[in-house]
Amino acid sequence: MITWMKKNGATAAISAIVVWSILLTIHGLFETTDVGTVKVEYGDTLWTLAERYKGDMDREEWLLSVKRQNNIYDDRLFVGDELSVPNGQQSVEEIEVATNK
């Protein structure tokens, strides 16, 4: 067994990494979180939006999800932007109504 590991350890490690990457990709493709749309208003930040719409979700998980869904690479938002956001435990209609003031 030790001889096999010395000869094939790198191959086994690379194979494990490839399998793990494939599993993560598949998980991301089939993520079933409901989303709503939020229009950014003056004074909104990712953190204030998280507090308003995250429901039972963890704030960091909600923030990472919003950044990923909207291709946000820093924390800047612009008034008028429309963001797709996970709705936590609220219904999508509640989010849309709350943002269409």
LOZAPA-953940 format. One line per 3 residues: for each residue x negated, y, z negated of N, C-alpha, C. Coordinates in nm, 3 decimals. Each point is the difference from the previous one (the first is absolute). Layout:
<zazas>
X:Y:Z:X:Y:Z:X:Y:Z ~ ... .
</zazas>
This chain:
<zazas>
-0.082:-0.119:0.000:0.082:0.119:0.000:-0.086:0.126:0.000 ~ -0.106:0.003:-0.082:-0.088:0.116:-0.006:-0.071:0.019:0.133 ~ -0.042:-0.108:0.061:-0.066:0.009:0.131:0.097:0.056:0.103 .
0.126:-0.046:-0.005:0.099:0.051:0.094:0.022:0.149:-0.019 ~ 0.007:0.045:-0.126:0.019:0.143:-0.030:-0.118:0.083:0.050 ~ -0.121:-0.051:-0.014:-0.116:0.073:0.049:0.006:0.016:0.151 .
0.044:-0.105:0.069:0.005:0.004:0.147:0.122:0.077:0.051 ~ 0.111:-0.008:-0.070:0.126:0.053:0.053:0.063:0.109:-0.087 ~ -0.070:0.051:-0.097:0.056:0.099:-0.091:0.046:0.126:0.070 .
-0.081:0.052:0.092:0.037:0.122:0.072:0.124:-0.023:0.086 ~ 0.005:-0.114:0.067:0.115:-0.032:0.084:0.126:-0.012:-0.085 ~ -0.010:-0.065:-0.115:0.116:-0.014:-0.088:0.046:0.137:-0.051 .
-0.093:0.086:-0.036:0.036:0.134:-0.049:0.068:0.082:0.109 ~ -0.054:-0.002:0.119:0.059:0.074:0.112:0.139:-0.055:0.032 ~ 0.015:-0.130:-0.002:0.131:-0.062:0.026:0.102:0.044:-0.105 .
-0.041:0.002:-0.125:0.090:0.043:-0.108:0.042:0.145:0.019 ~ -0.092:0.086:0.039:0.031:0.141:0.023:0.098:0.015:0.116 ~ -0.022:-0.074:0.108:0.090:0.007:0.115:0.140:-0.046:-0.038 .
0.011:-0.109:-0.072:0.132:-0.050:-0.041:0.069:0.101:-0.091 ~ -0.072:0.057:-0.094:0.056:0.100:-0.091:0.049:0.121:0.079 ~ -0.077:0.047:0.097:0.040:0.115:0.082:0.127:-0.030:0.078 .
0.010:-0.119:0.055:0.119:-0.039:0.075:0.122:-0.002:-0.092 ~ -0.015:-0.054:-0.119:0.112:-0.005:-0.094:0.046:0.140:-0.040 ~ -0.094:0.091:-0.024:0.036:0.137:-0.035:0.072:0.069:0.115 .
-0.045:-0.024:0.123:0.063:0.059:0.117:0.143:-0.052:0.015 ~ 0.018:-0.129:-0.015:0.134:-0.059:0.011:0.092:0.056:-0.109 ~ -0.052:0.012:-0.120:0.080:0.056:-0.110:0.044:0.142:0.033 .
-0.089:0.081:0.055:0.032:0.138:0.036:0.104:0.008:0.110 ~ -0.001:-0.093:0.093:0.095:0.001:0.111:0.142:-0.031:-0.046 ~ 0.012:-0.080:-0.104:0.131:-0.043:-0.044:0.044:0.069:-0.129 .
-0.063:0.111:-0.035:0.039:0.074:-0.118:0.143:0.051:0.019 ~ 0.085:-0.020:-0.098:0.142:0.029:0.018:0.050:0.117:-0.085 ~ -0.086:0.090:-0.037:0.042:0.114:-0.080:0.091:0.090:0.081 .
0.117:0.035:-0.058:0.089:0.095:0.066:-0.066:0.136:0.001 ~ 0.023:0.076:0.107:-0.059:0.132:0.009:0.108:0.103:0.029 ~ -0.029:0.122:-0.038:0.085:0.112:0.030:-0.087:0.110:0.059 .
0.062:0.109:0.035:-0.072:0.113:0.058:0.012:0.119:-0.093 ~ -0.112:0.066:-0.027:-0.002:0.118:-0.084:-0.062:0.114:0.080 ~ 0.066:0.115:0.000:-0.055:0.118:0.065:-0.076:0.081:-0.105 .
-0.126:0.030:0.028:-0.084:0.072:-0.095:0.046:0.145:-0.008 ~ 0.021:0.047:-0.122:0.040:0.138:-0.025:-0.112:0.073:-0.072 ~ 0.009:0.133:-0.003:-0.103:0.081:-0.066:-0.017:-0.046:-0.144 .
-0.125:-0.023:-0.040:-0.032:-0.040:-0.137:-0.006:-0.151:-0.020 ~ 0.043:-0.078:0.099:-0.006:-0.145:-0.014:-0.144:-0.049:0.008 ~ -0.031:-0.099:-0.082:-0.127:-0.071:0.007:0.033:-0.149:0.001 .
-0.098:-0.081:0.032:0.024:-0.144:-0.004:0.042:-0.043:-0.140 ~ -0.058:0.061:-0.102:0.031:-0.038:-0.137:0.142:0.040:-0.038 ~ 0.045:0.120:0.039:0.137:0.040:-0.035:0.101:-0.085:0.077 .
-0.032:-0.034:0.125:0.088:-0.088:0.077:0.005:-0.139:-0.063 ~ -0.114:-0.048:-0.048:-0.004:-0.131:-0.065:0.089:-0.001:-0.123 ~ -0.008:0.103:-0.082:0.082:0.006:-0.120:0.148:0.004:0.034 .
0.034:0.062:0.112:0.139:0.014:0.040:0.056:-0.128:0.063 ~ -0.082:-0.074:0.077:0.053:-0.108:0.082:-0.056:-0.139:-0.027 ~ -0.097:-0.015:-0.090:-0.065:-0.131:-0.017:0.089:-0.102:-0.069 .
0.103:0.044:-0.068:0.088:-0.093:-0.071:-0.080:-0.082:-0.099 ~ 0.012:-0.132:0.009:-0.071:-0.090:-0.092:-0.140:-0.036:0.048 ~ -0.040:0.050:0.117:-0.133:-0.032:0.053:-0.108:0.069:-0.082 .
-0.116:-0.062:-0.004:-0.117:0.063:-0.059:-0.038:0.121:0.085 ~ -0.037:0.113:-0.062:-0.030:0.122:0.074:-0.114:-0.021:0.099 ~ -0.107:-0.065:-0.044:-0.115:-0.020:0.090:0.038:-0.087:0.119 .
0.080:-0.103:-0.024:0.047:-0.087:0.109:0.085:0.081:0.098 ~ 0.088:0.085:-0.052:0.086:0.084:0.084:-0.086:0.096:0.083 ~ -0.097:0.065:-0.064:-0.086:0.095:0.071:-0.079:-0.069:0.112 .
-0.057:-0.116:-0.029:-0.076:-0.074:0.103:0.090:-0.041:0.115 ~ 0.122:-0.041:-0.030:0.094:-0.040:0.103:0.036:0.118:0.090 ~ 0.026:0.116:-0.060:0.035:0.120:0.079:-0.118:0.041:0.088 .
-0.119:-0.002:-0.056:-0.118:0.037:0.078:-0.018:-0.096:0.118 ~ 0.017:-0.129:-0.024:-0.018:-0.099:0.105:0.108:0.015:0.108 ~ 0.125:0.014:-0.041:0.111:0.010:0.096:-0.007:0.125:0.086 .
-0.057:0.107:-0.054:0.000:0.129:0.071:-0.139:0.042:0.049 ~ -0.096:-0.092:-0.009:-0.138:0.029:0.044:-0.054:0.128:-0.064 ~ 0.017:0.010:-0.132:-0.051:0.114:-0.075:-0.135:-0.039:-0.058 .
-0.104:0.078:0.032:-0.134:-0.035:-0.044:-0.050:0.088:-0.113 ~ 0.071:0.107:-0.028:-0.031:0.083:-0.116:0.132:0.030:-0.069 ~ 0.003:0.094:-0.089:0.122:0.024:-0.077:0.079:0.121:0.048 .
-0.036:0.056:0.115:0.069:0.120:0.048:0.130:-0.036:0.071 ~ 0.105:0.075:-0.033:0.128:-0.010:0.068:0.033:0.136:0.057 ~ 0.080:0.003:0.104:0.039:0.125:0.062:0.152:0.012:0.000 .
0.049:0.120:-0.032:0.143:0.025:-0.004:0.059:-0.038:0.135 ~ 0.110:-0.074:-0.005:0.067:-0.044:0.121:-0.037:-0.140:0.044 ~ -0.113:-0.053:-0.051:-0.036:-0.138:0.033:0.111:-0.094:-0.047 .
0.024:-0.105:0.077:0.094:-0.104:-0.043:-0.081:-0.124:-0.030 ~ 0.014:-0.051:-0.121:-0.076:-0.116:-0.045:0.091:-0.120:-0.017 ~ -0.047:-0.116:0.042:0.067:-0.125:-0.033:-0.048:-0.040:-0.137 .
0.093:-0.025:-0.090:-0.037:-0.033:-0.138:0.075:-0.124:-0.047 ~ -0.067:-0.086:-0.079:0.072:-0.111:-0.061:0.097:0.056:-0.102 ~ 0.115:-0.061:-0.014:0.102:0.060:-0.084:0.007:-0.054:-0.141 .
-0.096:-0.080:-0.043:0.007:-0.053:-0.136:0.131:-0.073:-0.019 ~ 0.080:0.035:-0.098:0.129:-0.064:-0.023:0.116:0.084:0.049 ~ -0.027:0.117:0.058:0.108:0.084:0.051:0.039:-0.048:0.139 .
0.120:0.030:0.043:0.038:-0.037:0.136:-0.055:0.104:0.096 ~ -0.015:-0.039:0.125:-0.053:0.091:0.102:0.090:0.121:0.013 ~ 0.132:-0.019:-0.011:0.093:0.113:0.014:-0.024:0.104:-0.109 .
-0.032:-0.045:-0.122:-0.027:0.094:-0.108:-0.120:0.087:0.032 ~ -0.104:-0.060:0.056:-0.120:0.077:0.035:0.032:0.101:0.108 ~ 0.071:-0.042:0.105:0.030:0.091:0.109:0.088:0.115:-0.046 .
0.100:-0.027:-0.083:0.087:0.105:-0.051:-0.079:0.097:-0.085 ~ -0.089:-0.050:-0.083:-0.077:0.085:-0.090:-0.093:0.092:0.076 ~ -0.039:-0.035:0.123:-0.098:0.081:0.071:0.064:0.089:0.105 .
0.128:-0.014:0.026:0.067:0.081:0.103:0.072:0.118:-0.061 ~ -0.068:0.075:-0.082:0.063:0.115:-0.068:0.015:0.116:0.095 .
</zazas>
